[in-house]
Amino acid sequence: MMELKNNQAALILEVDEDGGVSVNVASGDDNGPAGAICQAIAVKLMQDEAFQAEIMDMLEVEEREAE
């Protein structure tokens, strides 16, 4: 397990067997700017359907390019 410094934060993405994605935030300081940025990204990932579609489109392009 990685230990985060107070000025660090990380998004933890988990994909279940059905393809559902959950997003969690780990932070050395939950009230610090890094944690706040990660939390904002997590909210956008989970609530912004256009952003989700953009990410999925990017994955599809990468998969096609890899073939």
Biopython code that builds the backbone (N, CA, C, O; Angstrom):
import numpy as np
from Bio.PDB.StructureBuilder import StructureBuilder

atoms = [
    (1, "MET", "N", (0.844, -1.185, 0.000)),
    (1, "MET", "CA", (0.000, 0.000, 0.000)),
    (1, "MET", "C", (0.883, 1.240, 0.000)),
    (1, "MET", "O", (1.919, 1.278, 0.665)),
    (2, "MET", "N", (0.473, 2.234, -0.737)),
    (2, "MET", "CA", (1.221, 3.473, -0.854)),
    (2, "MET", "C", (0.793, 4.451, 0.235)),
    (2, "MET", "O", (-0.400, 4.652, 0.462)),
    (3, "GLU", "N", (1.752, 5.047, 0.896)),
    (3, "GLU", "CA", (1.446, 6.063, 1.901)),
    (3, "GLU", "C", (1.567, 7.434, 1.249)),
    (3, "GLU", "O", (2.597, 7.763, 0.659)),
    (4, "LEU", "N", (0.513, 8.227, 1.358)),
    (4, "LEU", "CA", (0.486, 9.547, 0.733)),
    (4, "LEU", "C", (0.980, 10.616, 1.689)),
    (4, "LEU", "O", (0.694, 10.596, 2.886)),
    (5, "LYS", "N", (1.726, 11.545, 1.126)),
    (5, "LYS", "CA", (2.161, 12.722, 1.892)),
    (5, "LYS", "C", (0.978, 13.680, 2.007)),
    (5, "LYS", "O", (-0.026, 13.508, 1.316)),
    (6, "ASN", "N", (1.086, 14.680, 2.870)),
    (6, "ASN", "CA", (-0.004, 15.640, 3.065)),
    (6, "ASN", "C", (-0.354, 16.416, 1.804)),
    (6, "ASN", "O", (-1.486, 16.877, 1.654)),
    (7, "ASN", "N", (0.604, 16.565, 0.898)),
    (7, "ASN", "CA", (0.330, 17.330, -0.323)),
    (7, "ASN", "C", (0.002, 16.415, -1.509)),
    (7, "ASN", "O", (0.088, 16.843, -2.660)),
    (8, "GLN", "N", (-0.373, 15.152, -1.233)),
    (8, "GLN", "CA", (-0.691, 14.198, -2.283)),
    (8, "GLN", "C", (-2.096, 13.639, -2.105)),
    (8, "GLN", "O", (-2.622, 13.556, -0.995)),
    (9, "ALA", "N", (-2.685, 13.259, -3.234)),
    (9, "ALA", "CA", (-3.982, 12.582, -3.224)),
    (9, "ALA", "C", (-4.036, 11.683, -4.449)),
    (9, "ALA", "O", (-3.290, 11.880, -5.407)),
    (10, "ALA", "N", (-4.912, 10.708, -4.412)),
    (10, "ALA", "CA", (-5.020, 9.763, -5.524)),
    (10, "ALA", "C", (-6.470, 9.369, -5.742)),
    (10, "ALA", "O", (-7.252, 9.271, -4.797)),
    (11, "LEU", "N", (-6.814, 9.146, -7.001)),
    (11, "LEU", "CA", (-8.101, 8.566, -7.345)),
    (11, "LEU", "C", (-7.918, 7.061, -7.425)),
    (11, "LEU", "O", (-6.944, 6.580, -8.005)),
    (12, "ILE", "N", (-8.837, 6.325, -6.852)),
    (12, "ILE", "CA", (-8.798, 4.873, -6.907)),
    (12, "ILE", "C", (-10.047, 4.429, -7.668)),
    (12, "ILE", "O", (-11.174, 4.611, -7.207)),
    (13, "LEU", "N", (-9.817, 3.843, -8.844)),
    (13, "LEU", "CA", (-10.919, 3.399, -9.683)),
    (13, "LEU", "C", (-11.054, 1.890, -9.567)),
    (13, "LEU", "O", (-10.066, 1.160, -9.642)),
    (14, "GLU", "N", (-12.265, 1.438, -9.388)),
    (14, "GLU", "CA", (-12.527, 0.008, -9.296)),
    (14, "GLU", "C", (-13.595, -0.349, -10.315)),
    (14, "GLU", "O", (-14.636, 0.303, -10.392)),
    (15, "VAL", "N", (-13.330, -1.391, -11.098)),
    (15, "VAL", "CA", (-14.286, -1.860, -12.098)),
    (15, "VAL", "C", (-14.765, -3.240, -11.676)),
    (15, "VAL", "O", (-13.965, -4.153, -11.470)),
    (16, "ASP", "N", (-16.087, -3.382, -11.551)),
    (16, "ASP", "CA", (-16.613, -4.684, -11.153)),
    (16, "ASP", "C", (-16.790, -5.582, -12.378)),
    (16, "ASP", "O", (-16.529, -5.165, -13.506)),
    (17, "GLU", "N", (-17.233, -6.807, -12.148)),
    (17, "GLU", "CA", (-17.378, -7.800, -13.213)),
    (17, "GLU", "C", (-18.358, -7.370, -14.295)),
    (17, "GLU", "O", (-18.234, -7.792, -15.445)),
    (18, "ASP", "N", (-19.330, -6.536, -13.940)),
    (18, "ASP", "CA", (-20.331, -6.068, -14.894)),
    (18, "ASP", "C", (-19.905, -4.798, -15.619)),
    (18, "ASP", "O", (-20.668, -4.263, -16.423)),
    (19, "GLY", "N", (-18.695, -4.309, -15.345)),
    (19, "GLY", "CA", (-18.211, -3.095, -15.984)),
    (19, "GLY", "C", (-18.569, -1.821, -15.246)),
    (19, "GLY", "O", (-18.274, -0.727, -15.729)),
    (20, "GLY", "N", (-19.200, -1.936, -14.087)),
    (20, "GLY", "CA", (-19.514, -0.759, -13.281)),
    (20, "GLY", "C", (-18.251, -0.195, -12.659)),
    (20, "GLY", "O", (-17.370, -0.937, -12.228)),
    (21, "VAL", "N", (-18.175, 1.113, -12.618)),
    (21, "VAL", "CA", (-16.985, 1.784, -12.102)),
    (21, "VAL", "C", (-17.336, 2.530, -10.826)),
    (21, "VAL", "O", (-18.348, 3.227, -10.758)),
    (22, "SER", "N", (-16.485, 2.375, -9.812)),
    (22, "SER", "CA", (-16.620, 3.184, -8.606)),
    (22, "SER", "C", (-15.328, 3.979, -8.445)),
    (22, "SER", "O", (-14.251, 3.543, -8.850)),
    (23, "VAL", "N", (-15.468, 5.146, -7.849)),
    (23, "VAL", "CA", (-14.337, 6.054, -7.690)),
    (23, "VAL", "C", (-14.205, 6.413, -6.218)),
    (23, "VAL", "O", (-15.177, 6.810, -5.575)),
    (24, "ASN", "N", (-12.998, 6.272, -5.696)),
    (24, "ASN", "CA", (-12.704, 6.663, -4.324)),
    (24, "ASN", "C", (-11.504, 7.602, -4.339)),
    (24, "ASN", "O", (-10.716, 7.613, -5.284)),
    (25, "VAL", "N", (-11.383, 8.380, -3.286)),
    (25, "VAL", "CA", (-10.269, 9.315, -3.150)),
    (25, "VAL", "C", (-9.471, 8.949, -1.905)),
    (25, "VAL", "O", (-10.034, 8.737, -0.831)),
    (26, "ALA", "N", (-8.169, 8.878, -2.062)),
    (26, "ALA", "CA", (-7.264, 8.717, -0.922)),
    (26, "ALA", "C", (-6.426, 9.984, -0.851)),
    (26, "ALA", "O", (-5.974, 10.495, -1.875)),
    (27, "SER", "N", (-6.220, 10.486, 0.355)),
    (27, "SER", "CA", (-5.492, 11.742, 0.497)),
    (27, "SER", "C", (-4.714, 11.767, 1.796)),
    (27, "SER", "O", (-5.172, 11.263, 2.822)),
    (28, "GLY", "N", (-3.524, 12.363, 1.740)),
    (28, "GLY", "CA", (-2.736, 12.553, 2.950)),
    (28, "GLY", "C", (-3.349, 13.604, 3.850)),
    (28, "GLY", "O", (-3.146, 13.584, 5.064)),
    (29, "ASP", "N", (-4.107, 14.532, 3.255)),
    (29, "ASP", "CA", (-4.786, 15.592, 4.001)),
    (29, "ASP", "C", (-6.120, 15.842, 3.320)),
    (29, "ASP", "O", (-6.174, 16.511, 2.288)),
    (30, "ASP", "N", (-7.194, 15.315, 3.885)),
    (30, "ASP", "CA", (-8.516, 15.430, 3.262)),
    (30, "ASP", "C", (-8.955, 16.875, 3.042)),
    (30, "ASP", "O", (-9.767, 17.146, 2.158)),
    (31, "ASN", "N", (-8.434, 17.787, 3.824)),
    (31, "ASN", "CA", (-8.816, 19.193, 3.694)),
    (31, "ASN", "C", (-7.843, 19.995, 2.844)),
    (31, "ASN", "O", (-8.039, 21.195, 2.651)),
    (32, "GLY", "N", (-6.805, 19.359, 2.337)),
    (32, "GLY", "CA", (-5.802, 20.055, 1.538)),
    (32, "GLY", "C", (-6.225, 20.188, 0.082)),
    (32, "GLY", "O", (-7.204, 19.573, -0.342)),
    (33, "PRO", "N", (-5.490, 20.989, -0.684)),
    (33, "PRO", "CA", (-5.850, 21.224, -2.082)),
    (33, "PRO", "C", (-5.790, 19.974, -2.957)),
    (33, "PRO", "O", (-6.634, 19.812, -3.839)),
    (34, "ALA", "N", (-4.821, 19.087, -2.743)),
    (34, "ALA", "CA", (-4.735, 17.878, -3.570)),
    (34, "ALA", "C", (-5.966, 17.001, -3.365)),
    (34, "ALA", "O", (-6.522, 16.476, -4.330)),
    (35, "GLY", "N", (-6.393, 16.839, -2.122)),
    (35, "GLY", "CA", (-7.588, 16.058, -1.836)),
    (35, "GLY", "C", (-8.833, 16.690, -2.426)),
    (35, "GLY", "O", (-9.707, 15.988, -2.936)),
    (36, "ALA", "N", (-8.921, 18.006, -2.362)),
    (36, "ALA", "CA", (-10.077, 18.719, -2.916)),
    (36, "ALA", "C", (-10.137, 18.561, -4.432)),
    (36, "ALA", "O", (-11.219, 18.391, -4.993)),
    (37, "ILE", "N", (-8.988, 18.616, -5.096)),
    (37, "ILE", "CA", (-8.949, 18.443, -6.551)),
    (37, "ILE", "C", (-9.401, 17.036, -6.920)),
    (37, "ILE", "O", (-10.218, 16.857, -7.823)),
    (38, "CYS", "N", (-8.871, 16.042, -6.223)),
    (38, "CYS", "CA", (-9.266, 14.657, -6.499)),
    (38, "CYS", "C", (-10.754, 14.455, -6.244)),
    (38, "CYS", "O", (-11.424, 13.761, -7.008)),
    (39, "GLN", "N", (-11.266, 15.045, -5.198)),
    (39, "GLN", "CA", (-12.698, 14.912, -4.899)),
    (39, "GLN", "C", (-13.525, 15.528, -6.017)),
    (39, "GLN", "O", (-14.540, 14.958, -6.418)),
    (40, "ALA", "N", (-13.109, 16.686, -6.527)),
    (40, "ALA", "CA", (-13.834, 17.339, -7.623)),
    (40, "ALA", "C", (-13.804, 16.473, -8.883)),
    (40, "ALA", "O", (-14.810, 16.367, -9.583)),
    (41, "ILE", "N", (-12.661, 15.855, -9.175)),
    (41, "ILE", "CA", (-12.556, 14.967, -10.333)),
    (41, "ILE", "C", (-13.454, 13.742, -10.133)),
    (41, "ILE", "O", (-14.127, 13.308, -11.068)),
    (42, "ALA", "N", (-13.467, 13.192, -8.934)),
    (42, "ALA", "CA", (-14.306, 12.028, -8.646)),
    (42, "ALA", "C", (-15.779, 12.363, -8.870)),
    (42, "ALA", "O", (-16.512, 11.571, -9.463)),
    (43, "VAL", "N", (-16.210, 13.519, -8.405)),
    (43, "VAL", "CA", (-17.603, 13.933, -8.597)),
    (43, "VAL", "C", (-17.901, 14.068, -10.083)),
    (43, "VAL", "O", (-18.947, 13.614, -10.548)),
    (44, "LYS", "N", (-17.001, 14.680, -10.828)),
    (44, "LYS", "CA", (-17.197, 14.855, -12.270)),
    (44, "LYS", "C", (-17.264, 13.501, -12.965)),
    (44, "LYS", "O", (-18.098, 13.297, -13.847)),
    (45, "LEU", "N", (-16.400, 12.584, -12.577)),
    (45, "LEU", "CA", (-16.412, 11.248, -13.163)),
    (45, "LEU", "C", (-17.749, 10.541, -12.950)),
    (45, "LEU", "O", (-18.247, 9.857, -13.843)),
    (46, "MET", "N", (-18.313, 10.708, -11.782)),
    (46, "MET", "CA", (-19.532, 9.981, -11.447)),
    (46, "MET", "C", (-20.813, 10.690, -11.897)),
    (46, "MET", "O", (-21.831, 10.028, -12.098)),
    (47, "GLN", "N", (-20.791, 12.013, -12.060)),
    (47, "GLN", "CA", (-22.030, 12.740, -12.320)),
    (47, "GLN", "C", (-22.146, 13.354, -13.710)),
    (47, "GLN", "O", (-23.250, 13.687, -14.141)),
    (48, "ASP", "N", (-21.040, 13.510, -14.414)),
    (48, "ASP", "CA", (-21.063, 14.204, -15.708)),
    (48, "ASP", "C", (-21.109, 13.162, -16.837)),
    (48, "ASP", "O", (-20.086, 12.579, -17.198)),
    (49, "GLU", "N", (-22.302, 12.940, -17.383)),
    (49, "GLU", "CA", (-22.474, 11.918, -18.417)),
    (49, "GLU", "C", (-21.683, 12.235, -19.682)),
    (49, "GLU", "O", (-21.178, 11.320, -20.332)),
    (50, "ALA", "N", (-21.564, 13.506, -20.042)),
    (50, "ALA", "CA", (-20.794, 13.879, -21.228)),
    (50, "ALA", "C", (-19.315, 13.562, -21.016)),
    (50, "ALA", "O", (-18.646, 13.088, -21.935)),
    (51, "PHE", "N", (-18.803, 13.819, -19.820)),
    (51, "PHE", "CA", (-17.412, 13.513, -19.496)),
    (51, "PHE", "C", (-17.183, 12.006, -19.520)),
    (51, "PHE", "O", (-16.160, 11.548, -20.028)),
    (52, "GLN", "N", (-18.117, 11.230, -18.982)),
    (52, "GLN", "CA", (-18.015, 9.776, -19.010)),
    (52, "GLN", "C", (-17.966, 9.272, -20.447)),
    (52, "GLN", "O", (-17.155, 8.407, -20.777)),
    (53, "ALA", "N", (-18.835, 9.811, -21.304)),
    (53, "ALA", "CA", (-18.868, 9.403, -22.709)),
    (53, "ALA", "C", (-17.560, 9.753, -23.400)),
    (53, "ALA", "O", (-17.060, 8.976, -24.213)),
    (54, "GLU", "N", (-16.999, 10.922, -23.081)),
    (54, "GLU", "CA", (-15.723, 11.338, -23.668)),
    (54, "GLU", "C", (-14.617, 10.355, -23.286)),
    (54, "GLU", "O", (-13.803, 9.985, -24.131)),
    (55, "ILE", "N", (-14.580, 9.938, -22.047)),
    (55, "ILE", "CA", (-13.570, 8.984, -21.591)),
    (55, "ILE", "C", (-13.757, 7.642, -22.300)),
    (55, "ILE", "O", (-12.785, 7.043, -22.759)),
    (56, "MET", "N", (-14.988, 7.175, -22.389)),
    (56, "MET", "CA", (-15.240, 5.897, -23.055)),
    (56, "MET", "C", (-14.855, 5.966, -24.528)),
    (56, "MET", "O", (-14.318, 4.999, -25.068)),
    (57, "ASP", "N", (-15.121, 7.098, -25.188)),
    (57, "ASP", "CA", (-14.708, 7.279, -26.581)),
    (57, "ASP", "C", (-13.192, 7.211, -26.712)),
    (57, "ASP", "O", (-12.673, 6.625, -27.662)),
    (58, "MET", "N", (-12.483, 7.810, -25.762)),
    (58, "MET", "CA", (-11.014, 7.777, -25.780)),
    (58, "MET", "C", (-10.516, 6.338, -25.643)),
    (58, "MET", "O", (-9.562, 5.947, -26.316)),
    (59, "LEU", "N", (-11.151, 5.557, -24.785)),
    (59, "LEU", "CA", (-10.753, 4.154, -24.613)),
    (59, "LEU", "C", (-10.986, 3.361, -25.876)),
    (59, "LEU", "O", (-10.160, 2.529, -26.251)),
    (60, "GLU", "N", (-12.109, 3.609, -26.542)),
    (60, "GLU", "CA", (-12.420, 2.899, -27.789)),
    (60, "GLU", "C", (-11.396, 3.226, -28.871)),
    (60, "GLU", "O", (-10.982, 2.336, -29.614)),
    (61, "VAL", "N", (-10.986, 4.477, -28.969)),
    (61, "VAL", "CA", (-9.989, 4.888, -29.957)),
    (61, "VAL", "C", (-8.656, 4.184, -29.652)),
    (61, "VAL", "O", (-8.000, 3.675, -30.561)),
    (62, "GLU", "N", (-8.266, 4.158, -28.393)),
    (62, "GLU", "CA", (-7.012, 3.501, -28.014)),
    (62, "GLU", "C", (-7.067, 2.015, -28.325)),
    (62, "GLU", "O", (-6.072, 1.441, -28.768)),
    (63, "GLU", "N", (-8.219, 1.379, -28.100)),
    (63, "GLU", "CA", (-8.351, -0.048, -28.386)),
    (63, "GLU", "C", (-8.238, -0.299, -29.888)),
    (63, "GLU", "O", (-7.599, -1.266, -30.302)),
    (64, "ARG", "N", (-8.855, 0.565, -30.717)),
    (64, "ARG", "CA", (-8.786, 0.403, -32.166)),
    (64, "ARG", "C", (-7.365, 0.613, -32.662)),
    (64, "ARG", "O", (-6.912, -0.093, -33.562)),
    (65, "GLU", "N", (-6.655, 1.581, -32.082)),
    (65, "GLU", "CA", (-5.282, 1.856, -32.495)),
    (65, "GLU", "C", (-4.350, 0.723, -32.115)),
    (65, "GLU", "O", (-3.345, 0.500, -32.790)),
    (66, "ALA", "N", (-4.663, 0.000, -31.044)),
    (66, "ALA", "CA", (-3.820, -1.101, -30.578)),
    (66, "ALA", "C", (-3.970, -2.338, -31.459)),
    (66, "ALA", "O", (-3.103, -3.211, -31.458)),
    (67, "GLU", "N", (-5.053, -2.412, -32.201)),
    (67, "GLU", "CA", (-5.298, -3.608, -33.042)),
    (67, "GLU", "C", (-4.445, -3.611, -34.276)),
    (67, "GLU", "O", (-4.528, -4.538, -35.082)),
]
sb = StructureBuilder()
sb.init_structure("model")
sb.init_model(0)
sb.init_chain("A")
sb.init_seg("    ")
for serial, (resi, resn, name, xyz) in enumerate(atoms, 1):
    if name == "N":
        sb.init_residue(resn, " ", resi, " ")
    sb.init_atom(name, np.array(xyz, "f"), 0.0, 1.0, " ", f" {name:<3s}", serial, name[0])
structure = sb.get_structure()
